[in-house]
Amino acid sequence: MKHILRQVDIFYDLNDAQLERIATICQPVSYDAGELIFQENTASDEMYIVVQGAVEIQVDPAILGLDNPPSPGPTTIATLHKGQVFGEVALVDRGLRSAAARCTARPTQLLVIKRENLIRLCEDDYQLGYQVMRNIAAALAFKIRGADLTVREQLLWRRPPFD
């Protein structure tokens, strides 16, 4: 399991002993293609790491309750593969999921880390905790910058033509 954890961005720069401690709080789970891992707008308290297979991250504009124009249904905004993480915001807060996650390959194997277990580990080992939380912050900042660029592109494409 350590070889997978070593590939995960939020565990960058952890030593072998620290990775072993992370491994003790990982729960392996398997899903079939098409199976929903979690729904958008639901409570969250765990993060996932893709070990094998693929996971689509989807958003559904219908969640906003707007009917004009009609919602096209869930739209895939990212496809994740081995070593990639999703749901990491749940490690920082217990807000609602901002997207759904669905398996697209069979079999898909994931590692699940519950928030309370990671927080306890971070409190027991401040050096590990600092490094993991710093890496989570960097990963989230990267995603926020990407989302910002996407929003800017959408605004530019919707702008009326110049006269």
N, C-alpha and C positions, 0 to 999 in steps of 0.2 A: 504494500500500500504506500510505502514511503516514496517509491519511484513516481507514483501519480502525484502525490502531494508536492514533491519537488518541482513539478511542472506548473503548479498553480501560482498565479501572480501574487495572491494575497499571502502566500507563505514564502515569498522571496526572501532570501538571506537568513532563513532559519537554519540552525545546525541540525545534525542528525538526531540528537537527543530531543530537541524541540519538536521536530517532525514526528518522532515516536510518540510524544505526548499528544500531539494533534491526532495521530492515528487512533489513539485510544478512545476518542470521542466521536469518531466517524461510524455511522451506521450504513452498511451497504443495502441498497434496495434495487429492484429490477422492475422494468416496465415494458410493455409491448407497444408496438407501433400504434399510434393513434390515441394512446391512453393519456388522459389528463393528469398532470402532476399536481397543479394547483390552478385555481381560477383567479382571474383578475378581480380586484376589489374585495378580497377575502383577507382574514387575519393572517399574520405571518410571524413565525418565530424560528425559522430554520433556513439554512443555506444549502445549496446543492453543488456538487462537483461531478462533471461528466467523466466517467471512467471508460465507458464504451458506448457506442451508438451516437444518437443525435437528438437534440431537443430544440424545438422551435419556441421562441418567445413571441407571444401574440398579444395585440391590443384590439379591443372591440369598441369602435366609436359609439355603438348603441348604449354603452354604459353611461354616456353623458345624457341620455334621454332625449336627444334631438332627433326628430323624424324627418327633417327637411334639410338636405336630401336624405332619402332612406339609407340606412347603414349598409355597407357592403358585407358586413359580418366581420369576424375576426381576421386580422391582417398580420402576417408574420413580419416582424421587424428585425429579427436576428435568428440565425441558426447556430447552435453551439455544439462543439465536438470535444473530444478527449482533452482533459486538462482545464477546460473552461468552467467558470463559476457563474451561477445565477442565484438570485434571491438574497444576495449579501446585504441588502439594505435592512433585512430583518435582523441582522446582527447588531445594527446600530440603533434601530428603533422598532417598535412593534406596530407600525402603521399598516395600512392595508396594502396588499400587493398592487403594484402599478401595471401589471401585465399578467397574462396567463402563461403557463409552460405546458407544452405537449410533446410527447415522444414521437419521433418520426422514423426511427429505425428499430428493428427488432433483432436481438434484444437490446435494450438500453439499460446500462448499469450506472447507478449513481452512488455517490457517498453523500449522506445527509449529516449536517452538523447543526445541532440544536443550539439556539442562542444561549440558554442558561448554562449549558456545558462549556461553551467557549468563554463566556464571561467568567465562570468559575476558574477555568484554566488561566485566563489572563490575570485574574486577581492573585492566583497562586505563584505566577511567574511574571513579574512586571516587565522584564526584558522581552519575553515572548509576547506579552500583551501589547507593549508599545510597538513592536515591529509589525505585528498583525494589524493593529488598528491603523498604523501609519500606511500600510499597504492597502488596506480597505479604503482609506481616504483617497489615496492616489488612484485606485481603480474607479471609484465613484466620480472623482474629478474628471477622469478621462471620458467616462460615459456622459457626464454633464456637458463637457465641451463638444462631444459628438452630437448630442441632442440639440445643443445651441446652434451648431452649423446646419443641422437639418431644418430647424425652425427658420433660420435665416434664408435658406434656399427656398423653402415653401413660400415665404413672404415675397421674395424676389419674383418667383414664378407667377404669383397672384397679382402682382402690381400691374395696373393698366398700362398699355403701351404709351410711349412718349408721343406728344403731338408734334 
